[in-house]
Amino acid sequence: MLQIGKLKLKSNLILAPMAGVSDLPFRLLNRKFGCELAFIEMINSRSISHKSRKTQHMLSSNGQDRPLGIQLLGGEGKFILKAIDVLSSYKFDILDFNAACPVKKVVNRGEGASLLREPKRLCSLLKVLVKNSPVPVTLKIRAGWDKDSVNAREVALAAQGCGIKAVFIHGRTKLQGYSGAVDYRIIRAVKEALSIPVIASGDILSPELIAKMFNETGCAGVAIARGALGNPWLFRDAPGFLRNGAIAKRPSIDEVLKTMTQHLNACIDFYGERNGVVIFRKFFNWYTKGFRKIRPYREKSSRVKAAEHMVSLIQACCRLQPERETH
């Protein structure tokens, strides 16, 4: 059991927000494999306060898409307040504030990971969120800005004092981005300092690495991002490995074919045929990671615009693959 504020979760495996990935079809697919709490991709508070059409579409959900988290990016209290007002017409269960995004254009605006260098300003924004949010507020941070300014423990303690209900922490610094080693010691230090749940992220790519994160840090949960790309089976397989070390069979080629086709159809239903097929192209690459003789099929998939052609590619590349038994 993982409890964040009043939200009680049976699973401590969470689907993290990923830009350009975490849409409704992707979330619903992962929920079928055991994901409980899933996040919409990061939303800019300025964009949502202006009610942009793109942002409103990103917020699309339905009754099967719960419990649901929204991650907000921002650096100004007035836009955060406007964003909360707009979000009041949507159903969701967690509001996460991003102080972790390392993207250059984000930090140059004084948002995301740049807030790690301004803990006082971060706290003032968190107080606005906590005071006005109708749901529990959480915070996403990194280990620090760089190796010489690791301050995750201090930032997390200050944030807890502002009233947030959980901390999500990526075990790399801003300057590391998504490369280099995850520092499990920093995550453990944050966990040991706080009385609220700490949810860890960084290299959550397999059941074995999920177990390592729990064992090394003592965290209350993990946030799965890249590990779920083309691999919703991670939510199915990890619980058994965590319980008793059971190594699950890898999905059969028929399972992969079926899942890819379901995902493609869901994208088409949500976006329309042309846009749905184009959006699915990146997922084709992720699902077929490690496939034999896949390069020509990936090259073809990058140009496909019709559903029937994408289905044909999925079927053709799957027919080439031998059956696989274990991870």
C-alpha distance (Angstrom), angle and dihedral (degrees) to the residues before:
residue distance angle dihedral
M1 . . .
L2 3.80 . .
Q3 3.80 118.1 .
I4 3.80 123.4 -164.8
G5 3.76 108.9 -178.8
K6 3.81 104.8 -51.6
L7 3.80 93.2 -22.1
K8 3.81 111.3 104.7
L9 3.79 117.6 -163.3
K10 3.79 128.5 -167.3
S11 3.82 91.3 -157.5
N12 3.79 127.5 55.4
L13 3.83 92.0 -162.4
I14 3.81 108.5 98.6
L15 3.80 129.7 -171.4
A16 3.81 105.8 -127.2
P17 3.81 123.9 -143.1
M18 3.81 114.3 -97.3
A19 3.80 124.1 -173.5
G20 3.79 112.5 -114.3
V21 3.80 91.5 3.9
S22 3.80 114.6 62.3
D23 3.79 98.4 77.4
L24 3.80 125.7 140.3
P25 3.84 96.2 -89.7
F26 3.82 91.2 51.2
R27 3.80 93.7 47.5
L28 3.79 94.4 47.4
L29 3.79 91.9 48.7
N30 3.80 92.3 53.3
R31 3.80 90.9 46.3
K32 3.83 88.8 59.2
F33 3.81 88.0 60.7
G34 3.80 95.6 50.2
C35 3.80 107.5 -77.9
E36 3.81 109.4 143.6
L37 3.83 108.7 177.0
A38 3.81 114.8 36.9
F39 3.79 131.6 175.9
I40 3.77 130.8 -138.3
E41 3.80 111.8 -128.5
M42 3.80 116.2 -84.1
I43 3.82 113.5 -70.0
N44 3.81 123.1 -151.9
S45 3.81 111.1 -129.5
R46 3.82 91.7 -141.0
S47 3.81 92.1 52.7
I48 3.77 94.8 48.5
S49 3.80 93.2 44.5
H50 3.82 87.3 56.1
K51 3.83 89.3 48.4
S52 3.79 94.2 -129.5
R53 3.80 114.4 -167.7
K54 3.80 92.5 -126.2
T55 3.80 92.4 53.3
Q56 3.79 92.5 47.3
H57 3.81 89.7 52.8
M58 3.81 90.2 50.0
L59 3.81 87.9 56.4
S60 3.81 92.8 56.8
S61 3.80 112.7 131.3
N62 3.80 141.9 151.2
G63 3.79 141.4 -154.6
Q64 3.80 94.1 -79.2
D65 3.81 91.6 53.6
R66 3.80 98.1 82.4
P67 2.94 144.9 158.5
L68 3.79 88.2 35.5
G69 3.78 133.3 -176.7
I70 3.79 128.9 -158.5
Q71 3.80 120.4 -156.7
L72 3.79 116.0 -151.6
L73 3.79 126.9 -157.9
G74 3.77 120.7 -161.2
G75 3.76 150.0 124.6
E76 3.81 105.0 -159.8
G77 3.77 126.3 70.3
K78 3.81 94.9 -144.4
F79 3.78 93.1 58.7
I80 3.79 92.0 43.8
L81 3.80 89.2 54.7
K82 3.80 90.9 49.6
A83 3.79 90.2 48.2
I84 3.81 91.9 52.4
D85 3.80 89.1 50.3
V86 3.82 91.8 52.8
L87 3.81 91.7 45.1
S88 3.81 90.9 55.1
S89 3.82 88.2 83.2
Y90 3.84 91.9 57.1
K91 3.79 129.0 77.3
F92 3.79 114.1 -123.6
D93 3.80 138.3 136.0
I94 3.82 109.1 -147.2
L95 3.81 132.3 35.5
D96 3.80 111.6 -157.2
F97 3.80 122.5 -168.9
N98 3.79 117.2 -146.4
A99 3.80 118.2 -133.7
A100 3.80 92.7 149.8
C101 3.81 111.0 66.3
P102 3.83 107.7 120.6
V103 3.82 97.6 -167.8
K104 3.81 111.1 131.4
K105 3.82 98.0 -129.6
V106 3.82 89.7 50.1
V107 3.80 97.3 50.3
N108 3.81 90.7 42.9
R109 3.81 87.5 61.9
G110 3.79 90.5 54.2
E111 3.80 92.8 -105.7
G112 3.79 136.4 113.7
A113 3.81 115.4 14.8
S114 3.80 92.5 0.8
L115 3.82 87.1 77.2
L116 3.81 88.7 68.1
R117 3.80 85.8 72.9
E118 3.81 91.1 51.8
P119 3.81 106.9 46.6
K120 3.81 93.4 165.1
R121 3.80 92.5 55.5
L122 3.79 89.9 45.3
C123 3.79 90.4 53.1
S124 3.79 92.1 50.0
L125 3.81 89.8 54.1
L126 3.80 92.2 46.5
K127 3.80 90.7 52.7
V128 3.81 89.5 55.0
L129 3.80 90.0 50.7
V130 3.80 95.8 46.0
K131 3.78 92.8 47.1
N132 3.80 95.5 49.7
S133 3.80 107.1 28.6
P134 3.83 117.5 104.0
V135 3.83 90.4 -152.1
P136 3.82 134.7 46.8
V137 3.81 114.3 -69.6
T138 3.80 121.1 -137.7
L139 3.80 132.4 -178.4
K140 3.81 131.5 -134.3
I141 3.82 115.4 -153.7
R142 3.80 140.9 160.1
A143 3.79 130.3 -131.4
G144 3.79 88.8 -92.2
W145 3.79 142.0 -67.9
D146 3.81 95.6 -71.4
K147 3.80 139.0 -20.9
D148 3.81 90.6 -81.2
S149 3.80 95.0 52.9
V150 3.80 105.5 42.8
N151 3.81 103.4 158.3
A152 3.80 105.6 149.6
R153 3.81 93.4 123.9
E154 3.80 93.7 52.2
V155 3.81 93.6 44.0
A156 3.80 91.8 47.7
L157 3.81 92.9 49.9
A158 3.80 91.3 50.2
A159 3.81 90.5 47.8
Q160 3.79 91.1 50.8
G161 3.77 87.5 54.1
C162 3.82 88.6 55.5
G163 3.80 90.3 60.5
I164 3.80 104.8 -101.3
K165 3.82 115.9 153.4
A166 3.83 102.6 -142.8
V167 3.80 141.9 4.3
F168 3.79 124.7 -134.3
I169 3.80 110.1 -159.1
H170 3.79 130.4 -171.4
G171 3.78 109.4 -153.3
R172 3.81 95.7 -135.1
T173 3.80 132.0 78.1
K174 3.78 124.4 -113.4
L175 3.80 91.7 -104.9
Q176 3.81 91.2 53.0
G177 3.77 91.2 56.6
Y178 3.81 104.0 -179.2
S179 3.81 97.4 -29.4
G180 3.76 133.3 86.5
A181 3.79 127.7 34.4
V182 3.78 126.2 -33.8
D183 3.81 110.1 -123.1
Y184 3.80 105.7 -133.4
R185 3.81 91.5 179.5
I186 3.79 92.2 65.0
I187 3.79 91.9 50.5
R188 3.81 90.2 49.7
A189 3.81 91.0 49.6
V190 3.81 89.9 53.7
K191 3.80 91.8 46.8
E192 3.80 92.5 50.4
A193 3.81 92.5 48.5
L194 3.81 97.6 51.7
S195 3.79 135.3 69.2
I196 3.82 92.9 -157.8
P197 3.83 124.1 76.1
V198 3.80 118.6 -77.7
I199 3.81 115.7 -152.4
A200 3.79 115.0 -163.7
S201 3.80 131.2 -148.1
G202 3.77 138.4 178.7
D203 3.81 126.6 96.1
I204 3.82 93.4 6.8
L205 3.79 89.4 157.2
S206 3.81 107.0 132.0
P207 3.82 141.8 14.3
E208 3.80 88.4 -99.1
L209 3.81 93.1 53.9
I210 3.80 91.0 45.2
A211 3.81 89.1 54.7
K212 3.80 90.0 47.3
M213 3.81 90.9 53.2
F214 3.80 92.2 51.8
N215 3.81 92.9 45.0
E216 3.80 96.5 45.1
T217 3.80 98.1 43.4
G218 3.80 109.2 23.2
C219 3.82 87.7 -133.6
A220 3.81 120.6 170.3
G221 3.81 94.1 -130.8
V222 3.77 144.9 -11.6
A223 3.79 130.8 -122.3
I224 3.80 112.0 -138.8
A225 3.80 117.2 -151.2
R226 3.82 121.6 144.6
G227 3.81 90.3 17.7
A228 3.80 89.7 69.6
L229 3.81 95.5 52.7
G230 3.78 104.9 115.6
N231 3.81 88.0 -15.1
P232 3.82 114.6 86.3
W233 3.82 85.5 151.2
L234 3.81 87.3 80.7
F235 3.81 89.3 78.5
R236 3.81 89.5 50.9
D237 3.81 97.7 45.4
A238 3.81 105.0 37.5
P239 3.84 98.9 68.8
G240 3.82 92.7 58.8
F241 3.78 91.9 48.5
L242 3.81 90.7 49.3
R243 3.81 91.9 49.9
N244 3.78 101.1 46.8
G245 3.80 110.7 -11.6
A246 3.79 92.3 -99.2
I247 3.79 111.5 167.8
A248 3.80 108.8 -143.6
K249 3.76 124.8 -141.7
R250 3.76 113.1 -101.1
P251 3.80 114.0 -110.0
S252 3.77 112.3 -86.9
I253 3.77 119.2 -115.4
D254 3.82 87.8 -107.7
E255 3.81 89.1 55.4
V256 3.79 91.5 49.9
L257 3.81 91.3 48.3
K258 3.80 91.6 48.9
T259 3.81 93.4 47.3
M260 3.80 93.8 46.8
T261 3.80 90.5 50.3
Q262 3.81 92.5 48.1
H263 3.80 90.7 49.6
L264 3.80 92.1 48.4
N265 3.82 91.6 49.9
A266 3.80 91.0 48.7
C267 3.81 90.5 52.3
I268 3.80 90.5 50.2
D269 3.81 92.2 48.5
F270 3.81 90.5 50.5
Y271 3.82 101.8 40.0
G272 3.80 105.1 19.8
E273 3.80 124.6 -103.9
R274 3.80 102.5 -71.3
N275 3.81 97.4 41.4
G276 3.80 92.4 38.6
V277 3.80 92.8 54.6
V278 3.81 92.2 46.5
I279 3.80 91.6 49.7
F280 3.81 91.1 48.2
R281 3.83 92.2 56.4
K282 3.81 93.4 85.9
F283 3.79 90.5 48.5
F284 3.82 89.3 53.3
N285 3.82 87.6 60.7
W286 3.80 93.1 48.3
Y287 3.80 95.8 47.1
T288 3.79 91.6 49.5
K289 3.80 96.9 49.2
G290 3.79 107.6 139.0
F291 3.80 94.4 14.2
R292 3.79 118.0 144.1
K293 3.80 119.2 -107.2
I294 3.81 90.4 -3.4
R295 3.82 100.9 141.3
P296 3.85 98.5 88.7
Y297 3.81 90.3 47.4
R298 3.80 91.8 51.6
E299 3.79 90.0 49.7
K300 3.80 90.0 52.4
S301 3.81 92.7 45.3
S302 3.81 90.5 56.6
R303 3.81 89.0 65.8
V304 3.80 101.9 37.1
K305 3.82 117.8 115.5
A306 3.83 102.9 164.6
A307 3.81 124.6 78.7
E308 3.80 94.9 -135.7
H309 3.80 91.3 54.8
M310 3.80 92.7 50.0
V311 3.81 90.6 48.6
S312 3.82 89.6 51.4
L313 3.81 90.8 51.5
I314 3.80 91.7 49.4
Q315 3.78 91.8 50.9
A316 3.81 94.1 44.3
C317 3.80 96.8 50.0
C318 3.81 92.1 44.9
R319 3.79 92.0 52.9
L320 3.82 88.5 60.5
Q321 3.78 94.1 58.7
P322 3.82 126.4 93.9
E323 3.78 118.6 -132.1
R324 3.81 114.9 -90.3
E325 3.78 124.7 -147.2
T326 3.81 111.5 -172.0
H327 3.78 142.1 7.9
